[in-house]
Amino acid sequence: MKFNYETLIIFLWHKIQGKEIDWRFAGPGLDEQVNLPVRYFYGAPYQNGTLLLDIDMNEISFQIIDQKTQKRARARTEHGLTHDGKILFRYKIISPFLASSTIKIEYKRSSIFSKTFEKLQSESCNCPKSRATFKSAYQCTEFKHLTSSFNKLQNKKINKKSIHRSSETLKGDSVIHYIIKDNKLYSKELSERLDFKRFSDGIFLSLLRKVNLPDIEFLFNVGDWPVSREFPVFSWCGSEESSDIVVPTWDQIKTTLLSMSKINVDILTMQLNGKSWQSKIPKGFFRGRDSSKERMRVSALSMNNTALDAGITSFQFHEQGNGTKVPIVPMSDFGNYKFQLLLDGTVAPYRAPYVFQTSSLVFKQKSKFAEWWYPYLRKDIDFVELDEKAENIEEKIEWALENDEIAEWIAQNGFELTKELLKPENVYCHYLQAFEQYSELMDYEPIVSDEFQLVNKDPEVTVHNCNCELEKNLRDEL
């Protein structure tokens, strides 16, 4: 995957010339075809080619106006200053869709940007696009690690017999047997330990409302640990010993679907938190459960090392003797510290996307576990690697303190890379590519038997068959 680290251009670029400030706006929230649960874009004020860092945020007004009534449209809006000097604008459509509505942004009561949309659909609209149209609108690019994973399976065609055998083997694990047929979702539960099924159901239903998916039959693991040895099972965490196909985690799904409603902290809001590099506290910071020996050991080290502030917030696996229980620190305050310690718990820590978005330097433990985006991280360019037992943590912290400019450079690289990788639209793009490449391995058409239940109730969304005029003549896959 190739990324552009130097510009904000994602899909659309708008430039409004003012007398003194050159305002530039970019992002998927300015393209009505990109229907994210929360739409977003960035604004950047320039003067003489230099980004202004002293904009008075209290003087910015952000509204969405219904052109028919000239009143505020049914949409929630919010905006805030990111720690790299850009302004993040977000909005969530409350009604099924907004017809003829205009984004209006003012600074000091003067208009700096406006854009009128013919129609903005909400997350509740069931208006699937063709896959080609969807990928073009969402600017989906190839995830090479997925292609590599599926290339290893080219000699293992998926047939009815192999998936039945694997589903029998995995009974009792946190695995769900899914079928997508005619753009409808069906499931058969293989275990009672399926509390996180609401997240897999949620992202699949959301994706099906946006794009026509291929007919596929697959197994999905909603547990913490990888489960696959041979047959390709979709999982949220992978490992060196497993052949699971790793996809965006339940936490990334949750924050994508529930931002600006039930979730206050997500990959985008983390960009609003934290301090400038020079004002960050120069310590290695960690808070979390006692779910690994490395966490316990680093917490104990912190008691005698002023360059560490590591503490255990909950003791469930170990005796409290080797560390002191400390209060929980809000994720939004993590960015106050210059160095973030990313230590495995039972598996890869799901907080990883957030700590990279603090623009602090991430010290990541070498691990056999991996999330889907780990293959893109570059050691000593995007993060600093700790050894498998995190025994060199004091040495690495000392190095960072003595090499502040290099440490800041690595921190900024990690922030920029993960900002692009982990943007909400990539959750959808990643699952779509995974399902497309999986379907190419199938040598049969899935049949929905009586054992499967139709999954059509989204607990978070009341689905509407909106007027899908924007999507006519696009159903080329069905």
N, C-alpha and C positions, 0 to 999 in steps of 0.2 A: 504494500500500500504506500502510495506516495502522498505526502502532505506538504502544504504550503505553510510555513511557519511565520511568514513575515507580513501577511495581510489578513484583514478581517473578511475578505470577500468569500462568501460561502455560495450563495446562489445569485444574489442580486445586489447591486451597488447603486446607491443614490447619493448625490452630492448637491447640497444646497449652499449657494454662495450668499453670505451675509456681508455686512459692511466691514466687520472686524473679524468674525469667526467663520471659518469654513467648516460646516457641519457635514459629516459623512455618516450614512446609515447603511447597514448590511445585515443580512441574516435570513433564515428560512421563514420567519414570521412576516416577511414582506412578499411572500409568494402564496397566493390563495390555494394553490394546488397542494401545498405541504400541510396536511392536516394533523398536527401534533396535538396531544391532549392539552399541552400548554405551548402556545406559539411564542417565539422569542426572536429578538434581533438586537443589534448593538448600534449605539451611536458614538461618534468620536468627534470632539471639537478640536480643530487645528487653527493655528495662527502662524502665518509665515512658514508653513510646512512643519511646524512643531506641535505635538500633542499638548493641549492645555491641561494642566493638572489642578487648576484652582477654580473649576466651575462650581457655582453655588447651586447645589442640588435642590434647595428649597425654591429656586426660581424656575424649575422645570415642571411643566404641566403636560401630562400624557393622558389623552382621552380617545375613546372610540365613539364616533357620533353616527347615529342613525340618520341617513340623509332624508328620509321621509318625514320624520318627526322633528329633526334637528335637536334631538335630545340624546343623552348618553345611551348607547346600545347596551344590551344585556350581556355584559362581559366584565370580568374582573381584570384590573390592570395593576401593575406595579413596576417600579423602576428603581435602580440603585447603581452606585458607583463601584466598579470592579477595582481590584487592587492593582491592575495594570493601567488604570486611567480611562478605561472605556465606560460607557453607560449601558447597562443591561435593561432592556425593555421587555416585559412579558405580559401576555394577556391570555385569559381562559374564557372561551365562549360559553355562556350559560344556556341560552336558548338553542334549539336544534341547529339553527343556522342564522346568519346575519345577511340580509339582502341590502345591497347598496349602502355600505357603511364606510366611514373614513377614519383613518388614524390621523390624529392631530397632535402635534408636539409643539409646545411653545417654550421659549426661554425669555424670561423677564417680560412676559406678556406679548412677545413678538413671535410670529409663526416662524419656525425653523424647518418644519417638515410636515407634509401631508400626503396621504396616499389613499385613494378610493378603491374599494374592492366591489366587484359585481356581486360576489357571494362568498361568504366564509362559512364553511361547514364546521360543526362542532364534533367532538369525540363521539357523540351519540349517533352520528349519521352513518347509515349502512350504505355506502356508495363505493364499492370496490372498483379500482382501476385495473387495467391490464398491467402485467408485471413490467413490461417495457416502459409504459407511461409512468408507473410508480417509481421505478429506478431512476428515470430521467429527472422527475420532479424532486425527488429526495436526494439526488446527487450521490446515489449509492456507488461505491467503488469496491473493487475486489478485496476481500479479506484473504490474504495469501495463506495464512495459517489454516484456514478452513479448507482451501483448495488442497493444501499439503496433506491434511488429515484424510480427506476423501480419496486422494490419489493413492494412499496406502491401502485403501479398501477396494481398489479396482478389481481385484481378483476374487472378491467376496460378494457376489451378487446377493441381494436381499430377496428371499423368496418366502412364500407363506409358511413353509416348513421351518425355516431358520428363525423367523420371528416368533412362531408359536413355541419352539423349543426354548428360546431365550426368555420369553414371558413366563414359562413354567419354572425355569431356573431361578428367576428373580422374584418369584412370589415370596412375600414377606418383607422384601426390601421396599424402600419408599419410591416405588416405580409405578408409573401410569402407562397403560396401553392406549394410545390415541389413534384415531383415524380422521383424516381430513378428506371429505368426499363431497364434490359439487359445492365447494366453498362453505361447507358446514362442518362443525367440530363434534366428534363423538369420543367417548372415553370409557375405559374399563379399568377399575381400580384393582391393583394387585396386592394391596396392603391396606391396613387401617391407619398407618402412620403417614397421613397425607395432608397435614395442616397447611402445607405450602402450595397445595394444588390450586388455590385461588389465584396465585401469581402466574402459574403456567396457563391456566384457563384464561386469565385476564389478558395476557399479552397475545395469546393466539386469537381470542375473539376480537381484540383491538386491531390486530393485523388483518384478519379476515374482513373487517369492515372497510379496510383501506385498499386491499389488493386481492386479486384472484389467485389463490394458491394452487399448486399442483395437488392431485389426489395422491396421498401418501398414508402409510401405516407405519407407526414408529413407537418406540419406548422412550419415556422421559423420566429421568431420575430427579425427584424433588428433595432428596436427602443431601446431607453435607458432603458425604464421601463419594468418590468415583466408584462405579460398580462394574464397569464393563471390562472384560478380558479379550473378547473376540468380536462379538456382535456390536455394531455401533449403537450405543445408547446416548441420547442427549443428556448432558449434565451441566450443572452450574460450576463445577470444579473438576479439574483434570489432574492427573499425576503421571509420573514417569512410568509407573507400572500398569497403567490402564489405557484403554483405547476409546474412552468416552469422547464424544464430540462436544467440545466445551462451547457454551453459548452464554449470553449476558445473564447475570445472576438475578435471583429473586429481588435483591435490593435495588438493582438498576431498573428492573421492571417496576417495582413499587414507586420509586421516585419519578419515573417517566409518566406513569399513569395517574398518580395521586398528588402531584405537585400543585400548589395553589388551592388545595382543598384539605386533605388530611395530612399532608406532609409539609413541614416547614424547612427542612434541610435537604438539599439535593445537589447534584453536580453543578448546577448553575448558581444557586444561592451561595455555595462555598466560594465562588469567585468574588463575592461581595464582602467576605470576611477576611480578617487578617490585617497585618500592618506592612509597611514598607520593609524591605530587607534590613535596613540599618536600624529600624526601631523594634525589630523582633528580639525576644529574649534569647541570648546565645546559649541555649541548653538543648540537649536531646530529650524529647518529650514523648511520653507514652501513658495512656490510660486504657485499661481493659480488664477482662476477666483473667483468672489464673489458669487458663486452658492450655498452657504449655510450660515446660520446664524453663525454656528460654525467657519467657515473660517473668517467671518467678525470680530467675537469677538476675536479670537486669533490674528488677525492682529492688532486690537486695543491694546491688551495686550502688543504686541511686542514694542509698542512705549515707554513703561515705564519699560520694563524688559530686561536687557542686556543679559539674557540667552536665549532670543528668537530673531529670525530673520525671521519674518513671514510677508509677504506682498501680496497684491492683484495686479495682473497684468492687470486685465480688469474688469471694472464695467459695468455689464449688468442687474443685478437683484436688486441692492440696491443703495441708495445714497452714494456718496463718503465720507460723513461726518465722518463715524466711522473708516476710515482707509485711508492711503495714498497710491496712486497708485505708484507702483515701476516697474522698468524695468524687463523684462523677463530674467531669468537666464537659460542658456542652461542646459538641463538634464545632460549632461556630467560633469557639475560642481557641481551637487548636492552632490556628494560623498566627497566634501571638508568639509562637516559639519558632526559632530559626531552624531547628532540626527535628524531623519527625521520624520516630522509630516504628517501622512496619514489621511486626513480629507475628509469626504464625500462631493461630489458636489451635483448634482441633484440625482445621484445614487452612487454606489461604484466607487471610483476614479480609472480610468484605468491606472494611473501611478504606481500603486502598484508593479507590477513586477520589474520595474526599480529601485524604491527606495530600495527594498530589496537587489538588486544586487550591491548597493553601499558599502556594508559591514558596513553601519552605523546602529545604533540602531533605529528601527522603533517604533514609538508611533502611534498605530492604534486606531482610534475612534470606540467604540462599535456601531454596526450598524445593522439595519434590512436587509440591502442589502448585497449581497455576490457574488463574482466571483466563478468560479468552483473550485478553489484550496484553498479557504478560510477554508474549513473544516479540512484541514491538519495542519493548523497553531496552535501552542500551546502557550497559554497565559503564559507569564513570562518565557518561554523557547525560543521561536522564536521571540517574540515581546512583547512590553509593551502596555497594553490596557488602553485607555482613556475612561472616562464615555461617555454616549450617547451625552452629550452636550459639551464634552471636557472641562468641568469646572475644572477638576483636573490637567490640563496640567502643571501649574507652580509647583505643588507638585511633579508630576512625573519627571519633568526635574531636580528638586532639588535632588530627590532621585538618579537619574542616575549620577549626578555630584559627589555625595558623595559615590557612589558605582561603581567606574570606572571599576574594574575587572569584576564584575558581568554584568555590562552593555556591556562590550566588548564580554563576553561569549554569551550573548543573541544575540547580533548583528551577531556574527559568525554563530550561529545556524541558524538564519533566512536566512543568505546568503546561507549556504550549502543546507538547505531544498529547498529553492526556485530555486536554481541553478539546482537541480535534477528535481524538479516538472515541471519547466517551460521551459525545454530544447525543442528545435524546434520539435524533433521527437514525443514528447508527444502531440503536437497539433493534429497530424495525428492519433496517437493511441487513443486519447480521443474521437475524432469524430467517429472512427471506432467502438469502444465499444458502444458508444451511439446508433449508427445505428443498430448494431447487436441486442442489448437488446430491442430496440424499435420494430424491426421486429418480435421478439418473441411474442409481444402483438397483432400483426395484425392477424385477422382471415379471410383475403381475399387477393387475388392477385390484385395489383393495375393495373388499365387500363388507358392508356393515351388517353384522349378525345381531341377533336378539340380545347378545351379551353386552352390547354397547349401548350407552345412554347418550342421547343428544344433549350437548352442552350449549344452551342458548340463553342462559340467564347470567348476565354480567352483574355481579353484586355492586359495582360502582357506577353503572351507566344504565339509563333507560333508553334502549335503542329506538331510533326513529328511522323510518324509511323516508328520508328527506327527498326533496326534489333534486334528483341527481343529474341535472342538465349538463353539468360540467363533465360528466363521465360518459355521455352517450357515445356509442360507436367505439368504445374502448375495450369491450369484453372479448378480447381476441384469444383468451386462453381456454374459455369454456366451450 
